[in-house]
Amino acid sequence: MSPKPNTALLVMDLQNGIVSRFAENKEVLEPFKKAIEAARAKEIPVIYVRVAFNEGYPEVSPRNKSFSAVAQYGGMTIQDEATQIHDSFKPQPGEPVVTKFRISAFAGSNLEVILRAKQINHLVLSGISTSGVVLTTVREAADKDYALTVLKDACLDADPEVHRVLTEKVFPRQAEVQTVDAWIETLS
């Protein structure tokens, strides 16, 4: 049985400046690699999402608590090494890298245009952090009527309790929550 042609794997914020916070424990990065390899093997589109800003930070409001500090101290520009996809997860030719300007994968990006062009209506989400990009993307994608699967072991958060509450109590209201291995089982 081949996978539904309307599914895509979103690999969110696996960029150098964010992955480096977890890089000392390489085991936690393995589920991401496994999900990417499985999607490619089943010809499921892999779409990378990163957060970055243009030089001068025209997208950053001084009222934005999260990103105004970035604009003040510098870094995180589109060309900056911190915003490039981590070498462990390098996109293959033809795999889009979407740049967003806020927390949600949809915020200011061309993600929705790509999804419409590929007729994608089921998103499989992975990313860092569970309480950041994954949470906001789940909420926005659910409001946009996408079918959703969250790969709970291919999501990381600095706070394990927040990760647990989100994956066990919050996400199941709007998404199927599975391990990478359980998701891969559904593909065969």
N, C-alpha and C positions, 0 to 999 in steps of 0.2 A: 504494500500500500504506500503510495507516494504522499508526501506531505501536501497539505492544502496550498495551492499556489498564492493564496492571499495572506500568508504569514511572513513576518520579518522579525529578526532578532535585533534588538537595539542594545548596543554596547555603549553605556553612558559614562562619561567622565573618567575613562581609563587613560588619563593623560599623565604625563610625567610628574607634574606638581602635586597630583592627588594620589596616584599609585605609590609614590615614594613614601607616603605615610604608613603604608602597609607592607612595603617591600622586604622588610626584615623577616617576615613570616611568609615565605614563598608558597606554602601550602594553601593559604587562603586565596591565592590567585589561580590555582589549578581549575576550580569549577568554571571560571570565565573562559579559560583556554579550551576546556572540554566542550562547553556550549558552542563556542565559535567553530570548532572543528566539526561538531555534529551538524550544525546549520549548513556549513559549506558542503559537507558530504551529502546532505539531503537537498542541496540547491535551494536552501532558504536564504533569501537576501540578508546580509549582515550590514547594518547601518551603524556607523560610529557617530557619537555625539560628544562634543567637547564644549567647554565654556572658555571664551576668549573675548578680547576687546580690541577695537581699533586703536591705533596710536592717538594719544590725547584723550582717550576714554569718553568719546561723545555719547556713548550709550549709558553712561553711569550718572545717575542722579545723586546729588549730595544727600537726598532723603533716603537713599537705599542703604540700609545699615550694613548689609552683607558686602556690597561691592564698592561703597565709597572709600573704604580703607584701602582697597586694591588701587583705586585711582590715586589716592594720596601717596602711597608708598611705592607704586610702580610694579611692573611685571604683569604677567597674564595677558600680554598682547597676542594678537594672532600669530606673529612671528616668533614669539618667545618660546624657548625650549620647554618651559613648564606646561605649555598648552598643546604640545604635540602628543599624539597617541604613543603610549609607552611601547618600547620595542618588543615586549613580550606579546603584544596583541596587534602587531602591524597589520593595517588593512591591505588586502590584496587589490590588484588593479580592478577597477569597476565597483569597489565597495565605497560608497560615499562617506565622507567625513563632514558632518553637519556642525556648524558653529552656532551656538546659542549665546544669548547675552544676559540670561537670567538663570534661575534654577531649573525650571521645566525645560524638557527637550524641545518643546514647541515655541518657547519664548524668543521671538525675534529671528527664528531660524527658518530654513526652507524645508524642514522635515515634512510638514503636511503636504507640500507640493510633490515631494518625492514619493510619499505614500500614495497619494492620489494617482500619480503617473504609473506606479507599479500595481495599482488596484489592491493595495494592502488594507485589510480591515482587522487583522489579528496581530497584536504586538506582543512579543516575548521580551520582557524587560530584565536587564541586568545592569548593575552600576554601583558606583560609589558616589554618594552615600545613600543608604536606605532612607534616612530621614530628610534627604535633600532631593536630588534629581529623581530618585525612584518614586518617592512619595508624591512630589508635585506632578510628575509625568503620569502616574497612575490616575490621579484625580482629574487632570485635564483630559487625558485620553478617554477615560470613562465618560466624561461629559460630552466628548465628541463621538461617542457610541462605538469605539473600538472594542473588540473582544481582547481580553488581556490575560496574559500569563506572567507571573513574577517568579523568577528563578531564585528562591530564597538563599541558596548557598552561593549564588553568583551576584550577591548584593552584600556590601560591607558597610558598617557604620562604626564610628569611633565609640559609640555607646551600645554594648551588646543588649542591654535591656530594651532600649528604644527599638533596635532591630527586631527583637523577639515580639514586642507588642505590635509593631507594624505588620510583621509577616504572619502572626497568629490571630490577631484581632481586627486590624484595620483593613489590610489589603483584601482578605477573603470576601469582604462586602462588595468589591468591585472587580476582583480578578481571581483567577485560578492561581493558587500558590503551590509550587512544586519544587523539588530538588532538581538539579540538572539531570541526574540519572533517571528520575521518574519522567521528566520531559522527553528525554532521549527514547525511553521505552515507547512513548506515544507515537514516535516517528517511524517505528519499524512495522 
